[in-house]
Amino acid sequence: MNPYELRFSILNTAKEFLEQQYKANLQAFDAMDKTAKDFAYLAPKFPTVEEVIEKAVEINKFVSDANERELTKIVKRVNGIGIAF
C-alpha cells in the first residue's frame, strides 16, 4: 500500500466511524418521545468534512507514533467506547 492509499484508507475509516456514531445518535434521538423532540436542537448533526479530516488526523497520529502514554490519553478521550487491550 502506498502512502496515498494509506491516507485514503485512514480518511475512509474516519468517515465510517463518524457516520456510525451519527446513525447511533440518530436512532437514540428517534426513540425519544414526541415531547422530547420539541428540542430539535438536540438532534444529531451529520459529520462535516472538517470533522472527518480531524478524525483522520487523529487516527493517523495514533497509527504513526502512538506510545503507551499517548494511547492512554486516547482511550480516556474515547470514554464510553469499549476497548479491550
C-alpha positions as CSV (number, residue, x, y, z in Angstrom):
1,M,0.0,0.0,0.0
2,N,1.5,3.3,-1.0
3,P,1.2,6.5,1.2
4,Y,-1.7,7.8,-0.9
5,E,-3.7,4.6,-0.5
6,L,-2.9,4.6,3.2
7,R,-4.1,8.2,3.7
8,F,-7.3,7.4,1.7
9,S,-7.9,4.3,3.9
10,I,-7.5,6.4,7.1
11,L,-9.8,9.0,5.7
12,N,-12.5,6.3,4.9
13,T,-12.0,4.8,8.4
14,A,-12.6,8.2,10.0
15,K,-15.7,8.9,7.8
16,E,-17.2,5.5,8.6
17,F,-16.6,5.9,12.3
18,L,-18.3,9.3,12.4
19,E,-21.2,8.1,10.2
20,Q,-21.7,5.1,12.5
21,Q,-21.6,7.5,15.5
22,Y,-24.2,9.7,13.8
23,K,-26.5,6.8,13.0
24,A,-26.4,5.6,16.6
25,N,-27.2,9.1,17.9
26,L,-30.0,9.5,15.3
27,Q,-31.5,6.1,16.4
28,A,-31.4,7.3,20.0
29,F,-33.0,10.6,19.1
30,D,-35.7,8.9,17.1
31,A,-36.5,6.7,20.1
32,M,-37.3,9.7,22.2
33,D,-41.0,10.6,22.8
34,K,-42.7,13.3,20.9
35,T,-42.4,15.9,23.7
36,A,-38.7,15.5,23.9
37,K,-38.5,16.0,20.2
38,D,-39.6,19.6,20.8
39,F,-35.9,20.1,21.5
40,A,-34.9,19.7,17.8
41,Y,-31.6,21.4,18.5
42,L,-30.5,18.2,20.3
43,A,-30.9,16.2,17.1
44,P,-27.5,14.8,15.9
45,K,-25.8,16.6,13.1
46,F,-24.2,14.7,10.2
47,P,-20.4,14.9,10.3
48,T,-18.8,17.7,8.4
49,V,-15.8,17.4,6.1
50,E,-13.7,19.2,8.7
51,E,-14.8,16.7,11.4
52,V,-13.9,13.8,9.1
53,I,-10.5,15.3,8.4
54,E,-9.9,16.0,12.1
55,K,-10.7,12.4,13.0
56,A,-8.5,11.1,10.1
57,V,-5.6,13.2,11.5
58,E,-6.2,11.7,15.0
59,I,-6.3,8.2,13.6
60,N,-3.1,8.8,11.5
61,K,-1.3,10.2,14.6
62,F,-2.4,7.1,16.5
63,V,-1.1,4.6,14.0
64,S,2.0,6.6,13.1
65,D,3.6,7.1,16.5
66,A,1.4,6.0,19.4
67,N,3.2,5.2,22.5
68,E,1.8,3.9,25.8
69,R,1.2,7.3,27.3
70,E,-0.4,8.7,24.1
71,L,-2.5,5.5,23.9
72,T,-3.8,6.1,27.4
73,K,-4.8,9.6,26.6
74,I,-6.7,8.5,23.5
75,V,-8.5,5.8,25.4
76,K,-9.6,8.3,28.1
77,R,-10.9,10.7,25.4
78,V,-12.9,8.0,23.7
79,N,-14.7,7.4,27.0
80,G,-17.8,5.2,26.6
81,I,-16.5,3.0,23.8
82,G,-15.4,-0.4,25.0
83,I,-11.8,-1.1,24.1
84,A,-10.0,-4.1,25.3
85,F,-6.2,-4.5,25.2
